[in-house]
Amino acid sequence: MRTLIFAALFGLSTSVLAEELRFEDLPKSVQEAFEQTHPNARDVEVEKEAEEYGEPLYEIEFEADGVEYEAFYHTDGSFFGYEREFPRGLLPQAVKDSIEKRFPQGEIQAAEVVVNAEDEPLAYAVKIKDNGEEWEAYFNADGSFINQLKD
């Protein structure tokens, strides 16, 4: 399992940059890794995400066995994690503390968690309204800040 280490070196972004792709346009390593793990995937949609989680990733949305998924892969084809909705009241205290520090007037609107194949939390994406502006902020599971994007 790949250890995720993110630093605030990636700075502050002000817009979300995602490029829609066809599955066939993915690097072969990503295609093969996805097809091996999800042979029954249907309704596949692909985007190359900017650096929301501190690095470029391929997001593959798909349906399998009646369940919708969002899977993320590194550009080398290795698996990053699955993203799913997460009850905002259950965010770890370290993430809440980090939000309070960055967005003192902020109100959490929604949250998502990225988990690895073992269902262990890796990172959180949190929609926050602060002083009339809407943000999507990204945090590691330990609460450390990764990035924020104006929503």
N, C-alpha and C positions, 0 to 999 in steps of 0.2 A: 504494500500500500504506500502510495506516495504521501509524504508529509507535506502539508501545506504551510508555507511561511510567507506571509504578506507583510510588506512594510509600507509606511505612508510615503515612500519614495515616489509613488506613482502620482502624487499630487491630487489636485482638485479638478474635476471635469465639470463642465457646465451643460453638456448635452449628451443624450444617449446616442451612440453610434452603433447601429446594427445593420448588417448587410444581408439581405435575403439571398439565399443560394438554392440551387437545385442539389439534390442528394449526389448526383453524378459529378458535381463540381467540388465536392469535398476531397481532401487528400485521400489517397487509397488507404493509408493507415487508419484514418478515421472511419471510412466506409467499412473496412473489414472488421474493425473492432466492434462497431455498432451492429453489423449483420450477424456476427458471431454471438453477441450477447442478446440480441433481440430479433431472432429469425421470424417471428410472427408479427412484426410491426406493420401497421397500416396508417394511412393518412399522415405520412411523414412530411414535416416542414422543417426547414433548416435555416439558421441564421448564423453569421459569424458575429459574435458579440465583441464590443470594444473591451475596455478594461474594467468592467464593473467589479469583478472580483480580483483585480490587480494584474490581470494578464488576459490576452485574447483567448477566447474559447469558442468552440462550436456548440450551439444550442440546437438540439434535435427534439422537436415536439412530435409525439406519435401516440398511437392508440394500440394497445395489445390486450387481448382477452377482456375487452370492455372497460379498460382502465386507461385514462390519459396520463401521459408522462412527459416530463421535460428532463432530458439527459444532457449533460455537458461533458465535452471531451476537450483535452488539451490539443494543441495544434499538431503534436506528434502522434496522436491517436490514443494516448492513454486516457483512461476514464477519470473524470474530475468528480462528478456527483450528480444526484437527482435533486431537482428543486420542486418543492411543494409548499402549499399554504401552511401556515403555522399560526396557532392562536397567539395573538399579540400579548395576552396576559401571561403566557407561559415563557416569554423570552427570558433567558438567563439574566440574573441580576447584573453580571458584568456588562452585558450588552445594554441593559437599561441605564446603567451608570454612565456608559460611554455616550449614549444618546443624550442624557441629561446634561453632560458636559459640553457636547457639541451644539445641542439645540435646547438651550435653557427654557425657551417658551414653547418647545415642540410638543405636538400631540401625535402619538402613534396612530396611524390610520389602518395599516395592514402590515403583515409580516409573512415572509417566506423563509424556509430553511433549506439549505443544501446539505444533503447527507451522502455519505459514501455507500458503497455496496453493502456494508454491514449495518446500515441505517444509523450510523454515528454522525452527529452534527459536525459540519465543517465550517459553515458560514451562514450568516443571516442577511437577508435583504429586507429593509424596513422602510415603508412609506411614512413620511413624517410631514406634518403641516407645521410650519414655524414662521411666525410674523407674516402671515398671508402668502407665504411661498410654500410650494410643495417640493419635497426632496425624496429621492430614493437613496438611502445610505446603506453601506455594506460593511459588515463586521465579521471578524473571525469568531469562531466558537468561544474563544477566551475573552471576547469583548473588545479586542483591539480593532481600531478603525482601519478600513481598507480604502474606501473611496466614497464619494457622494456625487450624485448627479441631479441636476435640476429636473424635476418631473414635468 
